[in-house]
Amino acid sequence: VPTGETQARWVVQVLKGATTLPPPSVMMEEVNERKKNKHSGFGLCYCKALQTDYITYIDDLLTSINAKPDLRAMLLTDPRLALSIFFGPCTPYHFRLTGPGKWEGARKAILTQWDRTVKVTKTRTIQESPSSFETLLKLFSFLALLIAVFLIFL
């Protein structure tokens, strides 16, 4: 989804004339260079011929429409957000921080993404701590399992 969305933002900028395409010879040279330096981790299947590292690809697209966030400048203006981006997971919200088509809620979404991640794991209530009998029974069962596995491989 983030790749298609970023491509759509790029196409809109090209159609509006805000971004110009390079000459065809430059584009073909870039395609050939990418083919030559293609990472082999995607396999040899024809259906995977167009796959690429999406973060690098999106960074290239965002750079061409002046929408790539500048983390160094952000470190001075909004250090909390910059550190969340640098040390947190890469999410589609990062691609909506600046430039044409930016989303005003991107900053809040980035800063609260861990809250949303943890919230879904808190759907069940936790019981009171088990009785000592249950704890001993579980410990005995685990030891019995270990002994059985040990005896099997002797």
MARVOLUM-503221 format. One record per residue: residue in one letter; y, x, z of N, C-alpha, C, O in turn. Coordinates in steps of 0.001 Angstrom, whole numbers, plus 500000, padded with zeros to 6 digits. Last residue first. Example, Ala and Ser with C-alpha at 12.3 -4.5 7.8 and 13.67 -1.06 7.14 Angstrom:
<pts>
s497750512850507080498940513670507140500030512900507870501138513409508039
a494310513190507800495500512300507800496700513200507800496681514236508465
</pts>
This chain:
<pts>
l458896518770525040458197519917525597456991520280524822456294521233525173
f460098516438524216460330517637523411459692518885524011459942519982523511
i459384514593526167458975514362524779459078515657523981458216515934523147
l460637515512528447459174515542528379458677515357526960457644515915526591
f463334514969527822462896516337528073461380516463527919460898517425527322
v463285512191527701463616512955526498463152514394526639462635514978525687
a462637511645530395461759511188529332462017511984528055461070512410527393
i464857512746531716463520513298531986462565512905530853461772513730530398
l466895511046530710466935512484530471465576513129530649465172513963529839
l466017508580531774466110508767530332466125510253529980465438510674529049
a466297509084534499464968508769533955464949508971532438463970509477531889
l469078509396534632468205510532534944466804510314534390466188511245533871
f469839506759533969470252507876533129469365509095533368468945509754532417
s468738505352536129468310505057534755468647506208533822467834506589532979
f470212506438538254468757506603538216468232506369536798467373507113536324
l472776505515537516472519506943537633471023507230537542470607508152536840
k472396502744537689472778503352536415472491504858536421472014505403535426
l471798502534540434470819502081539442471128502710538077470214503160537385
l474185503417541592472957504180541795471899503815540769471179504687540283
t475872501316540698476154502699540324474906503561540477474595504356539590
e474734499110541962474771499175540499475009500606540017474408501044539036
f475175499852544649473803499643544170473766499753542643472882500404542087
s477912499832544881477234501126544957475792501012544458475249501969543906
s479369497612542405478864497924543742478128499266543714477770499766542648
p482140498358540220480774497915540521480344498340541928480876499275542526
s485488497193540569484568498318540492483168497857540916483024497069541850
e486160494174538743486289495004539950485286496145539832484332496052539060
q486660494270535196486059493796536434486439494699537599486954495805537440
i489402493792533071488457494741533646487965494200534974488757493724535788
t489781491620530320490114491971531693489017492864532246487842492698531917
r490591492520526981489622492071527981490076492475529368490677493531529563
t492504493642525384492286492206525281491317491665526320491240490452526511
k493499496190524852493661495627526191493420494118526195494076493393526943
t493588497099522325492442497527523122492465496929524518491534497145525294
v495946496211521299494726495566520819493491495993521594492458495327521530
k497790497986522527497738496568522909496430495899522480495870495102523233
v497711500429521260497035500301522551496858498827522927495877498468523578
t499207499878518958497850500417518846497075500184520133495911499785520097
r501673499065519911500863498109519149499421498573519020498507497749518977
d502449501449521113502331500233521925501452499209521213500599498570521828
w502617503134518926501543503370519895501368502160520806500249501870521230
q504903502120517615503590502009516970502437502252517941501380501637517798
t507530502239518404506649501326519146505244501240518559504466500375518960
l508843503967516709508885504255518143507943503366518956507595503712520085
i508424502704514241507858504032514496507774504298515990506761504794516484
a509860500326514573508422500274514293507748501610514578506632501648515096
k512453501281514877511808500595515998510293500550515799509534500717516753
r512812502339512279512936503185513464512203502557514642511424503224515324
a512509500064510590511570501195510510511623502063511764510578502482512262
g514280497969510381513325497939511488512370499120511524511505499181512398
e515681498363508022516388498581509284515434498618510481515750499238511496
w514437500081505327514203498941506205514831499244507554514539500276508159
k515640500933502029515283501267503417515175499985504240515745498951503891
g516282500729499388515142499958499861514737500277501282513632499942501709
p517418504028499040517402502661498513516129501940498947515033502495498873
g517416505862502222517473505678500779517472504230500352517517503319501179
t515117505855505046516362506173504345516272505796502882515206505457502370
l512696504791506098513818505135506975515145505296506239516190504910506763
r510310504303504850511340503269504748512569503576505591513410502698505782
f508386506110505375508895506110504014510016505092503815510607505022502737
h507580505544507944508350506767507711509033506734506353510131507267506194
y505927503336507728507288503140508237508168504352507947509371504206507729
p503388504205507020504298503760505957505735503530506434506660503530505623
t502773507144509091502629505725508781503607505337507687504568506066507442
c501222509737510572502028509416509394501756507962509019500631507604508671
p501402509918514173500672509706512917501628509387511775502708508836511990
g503638512367515721502857511137515653502114511014514341502187511903513493
f505251514578515562504032514691516357503151513440516301502023513464516794
f507311513754513762506657515051513615505319515120514342504352515660513804
i508085511228514690507591511392513322506787512682513202505709512695512608
s508900511817517278507844510811517061507248510940515668506041510780515488
l510957513617516755509746514098517425508593513114517274507438513524517153
a512790511863515525512289513046514807511001513562515431510058513906514719
l513297510028517598512653509578516369512049510758515612510928510668515113
r514549511784519411513364511009519809512588510544518586511362510653518544
p516814512799518050515666513666518360514404512906518748513298513351518440
d518927512054515967518006511154516667516733511928517030515693511742516398
t520507514236515149521104512910515317520237511956516122520756511135516878
l518869516521515100520187516581515737520755515201516037521411515008517061
l516652515644513766516455516287515063517775516386515829517790516341517059
m517666514888511341517305513834512291517097514406513692517341513724514687
a517850517312510070519092516605510401518823515534511448519646515297512333
r515068517799509899515963518747510574517276518084510976517755518273512094
l514037515649508445513690515791509863514598516765510597514871516585511784
d515220513503506283515429514912506589515197515107508086516057514770508900
p513297511234504316513998511539505563514076513040505799513114513765505546
k513918510567500947513043511286501878513824511620503147514895512221503072
a515460509459499029515065508579500125514145509271501125513645508632502051
n516236510281496400517046510598497595516745509665498761517657509145499403
i514375510001494481515337508894494615516220509068495851516871508122496296
s512870512340494696513526512070493410514510510899493482515396510800492633
t511838512114497261512818513159496980513579512843495697514789513053495619
l509960510091496876511126509840497727512219510878497499513404510548497542
l508089511456495238508792510263494745510062509996495548511114509710494978
d507276513527496984507881513839495682508676512654495149509797512816494667
d506189511997499084507329512884499342508046513242498035509276513259497984
i504047510871497724505141510005498164506383510833498482507502510417498182
y502502513221497338502952512424496195504139511544496577505125511476495843
t501980513994499958502710514896499073503292514124497897504438514346497507
i500527511700500736501746512081501460502600513013500598503815512836500518
y498286511543499038499338510537498930500609510924499670501692510505499260
d496805513670496976497204513605498373498429512702498441499496513067497949
t495209511618494471496004512758494893496285512624496382496027511577496976
q493289510356491748493568510459493171494342511731493480494159512768492843
l492510510191489141493925509984489418494272510119490894495442510007491258
a489749510509489154490567511515488471492048511394488811492770512390488774
k487836508853490083488692509487491083489642510505490466490273511280491185
c486332508065487977487151507044488617488092507639489656489051506984490065
y484840510329487382485961509977486515486897508981487190488112509041487002
c483900512545490002483785511219489389485033510900488568486152511168489004
l483945514815491479484011514960490030483950513628489300483949513608488069
g486024515011494479484787514894493719485018514979492228486140515190491768
f488161515525496057487989514145495631486730513958494781486414512829494403
g488456518215496560487875517391497611487633515955497207486965515221497935
s489763519874494832488417519441494451487765518538495489486616518134495306
h493076519434493809492183519683494941490819519124494599490726517996494115
k494418520744490856493885519585491567492911520017492650492038520857492428
n495769522474489202495757522763490637495180521630491471495429521564492675
k495525521266486697495004522610486904494840522919488393493867523562488789
k496845518852487046495417518855486695494791520202487016493678520279487536
r499423519787487519498709519053488578497205519013488300496394519128489220
e499979520925485038499980521778486231499216521098487366498456521745488088
n499935518653483416498946519716483188498842520645484394497751521102484738
v502147517315484511500815516694484531499744517756484370498755517762485103
e504200519141483911503888518825485307502498518203485438501757518524486366
e504153519042481137503901520312481808503513520076483277502615520730483807
m504894516409480730503551516840480326503183518155481003502034518357481396
m507555516508481712506562515633482352505142516064482000504271516086482870
v508692518276479912508647518651481325507604517802482056506867518302482905
s508478516768477581507811518076477655507682518535479103506667519122479478
p510080514471478088508610514361477981507893515703478100506802515765478666
p512648515180480585512176515124479197510644515074479148509979515574480056
p512662513056483579512806514344482880512338514197481437511700513202481094
l514516510040484135513239510719483902513500512081483256514444512237482482
t516967509454486645516586509638485246515260510372485162514932511207486005
t518125506981488794517281508166488656516882508272487195516499507277486580
a519697504839488268520096505703489384519309507009489373519777508025489886
g518891502998486445519611504165485931520083505100487030520800506061486752
k517266500930487081518690500750487356519528501898486799520748501777486695
l514814502091486482515297500984485652516782500714485858517480500315484926
v514686503979488575514692504437487177515255503345486284516084503623485419
q514636502287490776515740503241490642515830503783489216516926504020488708
v512232500955490272513489500195490328514679501129490142515626500795489429
v510446503098490527510610502437489230511921501652489196512638501684488196
w510687503624493301511056504639492318511321504009490957512307504343490300
r509671501272494391511052501669494700511556502688493681512707502627493249
a507060501463493368507922500351492966509390500675493245510257500383492420
q506149503707494731506238503753493273507157502643492768507944502857491846
t506172502663497303507082503761496979507239503896495471508336504168494982
e504154500727497019505502500330497419506519501407497059507604501099496565
g501937502309496382502436501310495433503854500881495746504665500691494840
t501761503773498796501925504450497513502506503491496482503465503829495788
p501371501913500840502612502687500812502839503384499473503984503568499058
v498801500816500000500000500000500000501268500863500000502178500576499223
</pts>
